[in-house]
Amino acid sequence: MDFGFIMHPRSLSELRIMLPPYGIPFLPLGTSDILKELCLKKGLVKDLFDLKNVVSENGTRCAGKVLCVYLAPEQFLENQGAALELLKVASDRLKDWGAGVIGLGGLTGVVGSRGKELNEQISIPVTSGNCFTVHSTIKVFERIVNETGFDFSDLKVTIVGFPGSISLAVSQILAKKGVNLVLVSKRETSFLKQFVSLIKDTTDVDVEFTNSLSDGLKMSKIIFTATSTGSIIDPDLLDKGTVVIDIAQPRDVIEKKKKREDVLIVDGGIVTLPSNGRKKYKMFDWNGNDIPGCLGETILLALEDRSEPFSIGRKLPIEKIEEIGVLGKKHGIVADNLISFKKPISNESFQKFVEIFKSN
Ligand SMILES: NC(=O)c1ccc[n+]([C@@H]2O[C@H](COP(=O)([O-])OP(=O)(O)OC[C@H]3O[C@@H](n4cnc5c(N)ncnc54)[C@H](OP(=O)(O)O)[C@@H]3O)[C@@H](O)[C@H]2O)c1
């Protein structure tokens, strides 16, 4: 079965650069509102790239078409009605092309109750890819913890973006492993209170809550972050020896020219396609065969001929996260590499960081 995938520009600056071929001139900084208005008016949905022949480790094949909806990231939250209409246009095009399942990249998976509304309104299933994103994020965390030699039950971890779909699932999995949690949420809702009581009743872990991001970042040495806002964490303000696993797209950690060596910023939710001895796939500006987990999940569903809305809505069943991890292993699509701002983290700099982590 073949698949479709829908993406969006990762920032207003990227959007600005991508628009001129489609009749929207390069507008200077300070014209964001005009640019966003133009994007809403034009409603651009365009081809980004095709993956003509994806080959899994066991030789199964599929192909995919990737479309881009030209809105700024924040417009997917600010203009959900218009964004949903454009997602329907994109889905119809992907259906006509022959897709059997559609993956929703980045914030396209957040619109309309996290994929539920789109899934009800079109005739092919969609997935946010969040189950595989969570699975691969946990794998990266386990690798870091194993290499630092820590015990899970000694650890306290901060989770920013609670109770988002990804953060909620990550919190549940970590609590089951015995990891103590600090939840950073914008507000203390009844959902959050119920979650905290459930964790306290069913596990031995401590759960703390804060609505202050700066406090949350100081309360533990390992931070998971998956908000829908982006650019909320300044790496220069982190304590020495902090690890941040940044799952958000757009990123939550601001990219600085000068990178600190005493903090580790890891791109979360990234998986690697098997190369099977062939050349690297050509995909937009992604590095080699490293792709976001949401695209990885869409490819896995296509390879398995499973035309189903695997991950939609806020609550992701833990069994599904485990199931998609097994499929990833079967097809050789796994969270293999430690990556920071799209570049591999060398073993040498990782080991240097581990020493700093242990001594702080
Ligand atoms: N790496 C990958 O492959 C991959 C795959 C899928 C998704 N993603 C990305 O992961 C992120 C989260 O996705 P999701 O599906 O979990 O979205 P979601 O369900 O909308 O969760 C985002 C959560 O972040 C909260 N939030 C926003 N700003 C915050 C702030 N300043 N401080 C604390 N919390 C804040 C939101 O709260 P409110 O609801 O109260 O606003 C919401 O609960 C998105 O950026 C998405 O693009 C990455």
The ligand as a Gaussian input file, in Angstrom:
#p B3LYP/6-31G(d) Opt

LIG

0 1
 N        9.238000      14.544000      16.356000
 C        8.168000      14.036000      15.721000
 O        8.235000      13.143000      14.892000
 C        6.791000      14.559000      16.051000
 C        5.671000      13.790000      15.736000
 C        4.424000      14.277000      16.089000
 C        4.295000      15.505000      16.716000
 N        5.418000      16.236000      16.973000
 C        5.340000      17.537000      17.659000
 O        5.188000      17.342000      19.056000
 C        4.516000      18.470000      19.631000
 C        3.363000      18.006000      20.497000
 O        2.441000      17.255000      19.739000
 P        1.097000      16.710000      20.407000
 O        0.412000      15.930000      19.357000
 O        1.382000      16.082000      21.710000
 O        0.323000      18.098000      20.614000
 P       -0.763000      18.491000      21.719000
 O       -1.561000      17.277000      22.054000
 O       -1.477000      19.697000      21.248000
 O        0.132000      18.853000      22.993000
 C        0.810000      20.043000      23.165000
 C        0.632000      20.473000      24.604000
 O        1.543000      21.526000      24.896000
 C        0.886000      22.438000      25.766000
 N        1.600000      23.701000      25.742000
 C        1.650000      24.622000      24.761000
 N        2.470000      25.645000      25.103000
 C        2.938000      25.361000      26.350000
 C        3.811000      26.024000      27.257000
 N        4.359000      27.211000      26.937000
 N        4.084000      25.436000      28.441000
 C        3.524000      24.257000      28.773000
 N        2.682000      23.577000      27.953000
 C        2.396000      24.124000      26.760000
 C       -0.521000      22.490000      25.196000
 O       -1.393000      23.028000      26.173000
 P       -2.801000      23.685000      25.707000
 O       -3.540000      22.578000      25.033000
 O       -3.363000      24.126000      26.999000
 O       -2.453000      24.781000      24.760000
 C       -0.777000      21.002000      24.909000
 O       -1.282000      20.340000      26.034000
 C        4.101000      19.357000      18.447000
 O        5.083000      20.348000      18.275000
 C        4.151000      18.402000      17.260000
 O        4.378000      19.060000      16.037000
 C        6.658000      15.785000      16.683000

